[in-house]
Amino acid sequence: MQIRLKMPFLRAYMVIQAKCILEGIVKKILFIPAICILCASCSGNSNDYSNGNNQMQSQPSDWDITANVKKTLVADNSLSSSARMISVTTNNGVVTLTGTVASKEESRRVVRMVKNVSGVKSVDNQLTISNS
């Protein structure tokens, strides 16, 4: 008689334990695809040039172009100090220059320098000439 009383409790315990094990397995099974989807969406939005897209490998990002243009301008000691402080923005390879330069010749020289930077498609020259 004691065996009969213990068996239903044992069965209930085993059923509960089996449910817990199955819930854990289901959670793990659902967790793995969620992580895979998250990783895939992150890697799809990266600006990594090693994704096999040849166009991306040959064309630097706008941020890279802007940084290279600024580096080029700052490195040229023959430019006036105002010309080295020109504001540079890039959108789809089109570089926009705003600020003040000492002369029209300096403006032309800056535009030539910027056009020689890798990835620059065109230059929108909005530079003003100093009255000094």
C-alpha positions, 0 to 999 in steps of 0.5 A: 500500500505504501508503494501505491502512494509513493508511485503517483508522487514519483510519477508526478515528480518525473513528469515535472522534471521532464517538463523542466528539461524540455523547457530548458531544451526549447529555450536553448533551441530558440536562443540559438536562432535568435543569436544567429539572426542578431549576428547576421543583421549586425554583419549586414550593416557593417562598413567592413571592406572585407565582405567580398564586395569589390565595389566596397573594397575600391571605394573608401567610405565618406568618413575615410575620404573626409579624414584623408582630405583633412589630413592632406590639408593640415599636412601642407605647410604652404597653405595659410592657417585659415585654409588648413582649418577648412570645413570638409564634409563628404556625401557619396564621394562628393566633397564640400569645402566651406571656410575662408582662404587667403586668395583665389589661387589658394582656393584653386590649389586646395580644390586640386589637392582635394581632387587628388585624394582617393575616393573623391568624385567631385568637389563642391567649392564653397570657399570664400576669399579673405578681404585681408 
